[in-house]
Amino acid sequence: MASSNPKASAQKKIIYQEFGNADNPEAIERPALELPPAQQNLKVQASRKGRKGKTVTVISGFQMKPESLQALLKQLKTQCGAGGTVKDNEIEIQGDHKQKLLQILTQLGYKAKISGG
């Protein structure tokens, strides 16, 4: 007696699928937009919200691939002598380095300005 499992065949049956093949995540992935530095408008601001009173400098407005963002982060961390990370397409550098980061970013060709108090 050959009995097939009806639940297993029901799970593989696709009734409707709007975006491509679920087995191929690259097919539905959006390409990352990589703009040259002169076309990017960056905001540099110091923030303490949600960080238990510790000040970090947040740089936002990047339109880069994650690999390029990591390379820029490494360069900024070494020039500031501080730690940092990339979160939600923003760079966070530990400490208040607004003026120094603004100077470094403008030397690299980015359009950056200080935002906030």
N, C-alpha and C positions, 0 to 999 in steps of 0.2 A: 504494500500500500504506500503509495507516494502521496503524502499530504504536504501541501505548501502552506506556509504561514500567511494568512490573509492580511495581517497587520503590517508585515514587512513590505508587501507589494503596495499597500495603500500609502505607506510613508514615502515611497519613491515616486508616486504619481503626482505630477505637477499639473494643476488645473490652469493657473495663469501666472505668468512671470513677465514683469514689465521691463526689467533691465538685464539683459544679457544672461550669461550662464553663471550661476552661483559658485560653480566649481573653479571659475577663473576670476579672482578678485581684481587682477590687473585690467580686465576689460571694462570695469565700471569705475576705476580709480580716476580721479581728476588730475590732470597734469599740473605740476607746480609752476607758477608763473615766475620767471626769473628776470627781473628788471635790472638795468645797469644802475650803479650807485647814484648817478646824477638825477635819475628819475624817481628816486624813492624819497618820500617825506617822512622823516623819523622824528619821534618825540622822545626826549630824554627827561625823566622826572624821578625824584626821590620819593619813596613810599615806605610807610611803616604799617600799613593796613594788613591785618592777619598774619603778622610776623613776630608777635610777642614783643613789640617795641624795638626790634632791630631794623635799622635803615638799610634799604637796598635801592640801587639805582636801576630803574626799568627803562629799557629802550624798546619802543613799539613802532609799528608801521612797516615792518619788513615785508617784502615780497620776494622771497628767496627760497631756494630749495633747502631742506634741512641740513644737507651736507655742507653747503656754503655758510649757513648760519652757525654751525658748529665750528667751522674754521675761523669765522670772525669772532666768535665767543672766545676761542683760545687766544687769539691775538689781543683782544681787549683785556682779558684776565691777566695776561703776562705784563701788559703795559701799566695796568692799575695795581698790580701786586695783590690781587684779591681773588676770592673764589666767585663762582657764578654758575648759572645754568640757563637752559632754554626751556621756556614754558609757554605753550599756546602761541608759538611764533613770535615770542618776545624774549629779549635777553635780559636777565637779571644779574647784576653785579653787586656783590656784598659791599656795603658801605655807601657813603655819599660821595660819588665821583662825578657829579653832573658836569662841572666845568672841564675836567680832564677828558671825559668821554666825548663831550661836544667838540673839543679841539681835535681829538684823534679822528672822529668820524668825518669832520669837515676836511681834514688832511687826506682822508681816504676817498674823498669825492662825494660823500653823501650830503644831502640837504637835511640838516638836523637843526632842531631848536629846542630850547629848554621850555618845558611845559609845567604848569603848577607853581606852587610857592616853594 
